[in-house]
Amino acid sequence: QVQLVESGGGLVQAGGSLRLSCAASGSIFSINAMRWYHQAPGKQRELVAAITSGGSTVYADSVKGRFTISRDNAKNTVYLQMNSLRPEDTAVYYCNADLKFGIGKPEYRYWGQGTQVTVSS
């Protein structure tokens, strides 16, 4: 019933831009932090950016100044604006979110299925 769905990936030339979206749906009481990760073939999944419920953000050093994470709480959606893309940004991008389903209930971390981003030289 609960799901995170990423969209916006695709093929882009180096120097181009993409905007990823991740929408959470289901019987969600509240969402705390939301995050974007990426994973290239044969490599470890790593954090790209994170945003708290209050809007504070953190970024991996490799994307600082190029990527911007944001969220629309009314839509339960997190975005990743990716500018000045480089071939090394090529990866599957995953969102996750810390979801709460009721007062007094614990948070659970959910993952989306990922969206492919390919940056050509």
C-alpha positions as CSV (number, residue, x, y, z in Angstrom):
1,Q,0.0,0.0,0.0
2,V,2.8,2.4,0.9
3,Q,5.2,3.2,-1.9
4,L,7.8,5.6,-3.1
5,V,7.9,6.2,-6.9
6,E,10.8,7.9,-8.6
7,S,10.5,9.6,-12.0
8,G,12.5,11.9,-14.2
9,G,15.5,9.9,-15.1
10,G,16.8,9.5,-18.6
11,L,19.7,10.1,-21.0
12,V,21.4,13.4,-21.1
13,Q,24.6,14.8,-22.5
14,A,27.4,16.0,-20.2
15,G,26.6,19.5,-19.0
16,G,22.9,19.0,-19.2
17,S,20.2,18.9,-16.5
18,L,17.6,16.5,-15.1
19,R,15.0,16.9,-12.4
20,L,14.1,13.8,-10.4
21,S,10.9,13.4,-8.4
22,C,9.9,10.9,-5.8
23,A,6.3,10.8,-4.5
24,A,5.3,8.9,-1.4
25,S,1.8,7.5,-1.2
26,G,-0.3,5.5,1.2
27,S,-1.7,5.9,4.7
28,I,1.2,8.1,5.8
29,F,0.8,10.1,9.0
30,S,4.0,12.1,8.6
31,I,7.3,12.1,6.8
32,N,10.6,13.0,8.5
33,A,13.8,13.0,6.4
34,M,13.9,12.3,2.7
35,R,17.0,11.4,0.8
36,W,18.4,10.6,-2.6
37,Y,21.1,7.9,-3.2
38,H,22.7,6.7,-6.3
39,Q,24.4,3.4,-7.2
40,A,26.5,2.7,-10.2
41,P,27.1,-0.9,-11.4
42,G,29.5,-2.7,-9.2
43,K,29.7,0.1,-6.7
44,Q,28.3,0.8,-3.3
45,R,25.1,2.8,-2.9
46,E,25.9,6.2,-1.6
47,L,24.1,9.2,-0.3
48,V,23.7,12.1,-2.7
49,A,21.5,14.5,-0.7
50,A,19.2,14.6,2.2
51,I,16.5,17.0,3.5
52,T,14.9,17.1,6.9
53,S,11.2,17.8,7.6
54,G,12.3,21.4,8.4
55,G,14.1,21.9,5.1
56,S,17.7,21.6,6.2
57,T,19.9,19.9,3.6
58,V,23.2,18.1,3.2
59,Y,25.0,17.1,0.0
60,A,27.7,14.7,-1.0
61,D,30.9,16.6,-1.8
62,S,30.7,15.4,-5.4
63,V,27.4,17.2,-6.1
64,K,27.7,20.4,-4.1
65,G,27.0,23.4,-6.2
66,R,25.4,21.3,-8.9
67,F,22.5,19.4,-7.3
68,T,19.6,20.8,-5.2
69,I,17.3,18.8,-3.1
70,S,13.9,20.1,-2.2
71,R,10.5,18.9,-1.0
72,D,6.9,19.7,-1.2
73,N,5.3,18.5,2.0
74,A,1.7,19.0,0.7
75,K,2.5,16.5,-2.1
76,N,4.7,14.1,-0.1
77,T,7.3,14.6,-2.8
78,V,11.1,15.1,-2.8
79,Y,12.9,16.5,-5.8
80,L,16.5,16.5,-7.0
81,Q,17.5,19.1,-9.5
82,M,20.7,18.0,-11.2
83,N,22.6,20.5,-13.2
84,S,26.0,20.4,-14.9
85,L,25.8,16.6,-15.1
86,R,28.9,14.6,-15.6
87,P,29.4,11.1,-16.9
88,E,30.4,10.0,-13.4
89,D,26.9,10.9,-12.3
90,T,25.6,7.9,-14.3
91,A,23.8,5.6,-11.9
92,V,20.5,4.4,-10.6
93,Y,19.0,7.0,-8.3
94,Y,16.9,5.9,-5.4
95,C,14.9,8.0,-3.0
96,N,14.1,7.0,0.6
97,A,12.0,8.5,3.3
98,D,11.4,8.0,7.0
99,L,7.6,7.4,7.3
100,K,5.4,7.4,10.3
101,F,2.0,5.8,10.2
102,G,0.4,7.1,13.4
103,I,0.8,8.9,16.7
104,G,3.0,6.8,19.0
105,K,4.2,4.6,16.2
106,P,7.8,4.2,15.1
107,E,9.3,5.5,11.9
108,Y,10.1,3.2,9.0
109,R,12.6,3.8,6.2
110,Y,11.2,3.1,2.8
111,W,13.0,2.9,-0.5
112,G,11.8,3.5,-4.1
113,Q,12.7,1.2,-6.9
114,G,15.1,3.6,-8.6
115,T,15.3,5.6,-11.8
116,Q,18.2,5.4,-14.3
117,V,20.3,8.5,-15.0
118,T,22.8,8.2,-17.9
119,V,25.1,11.0,-18.8
120,S,26.9,10.7,-22.1
121,S,30.3,12.3,-22.9
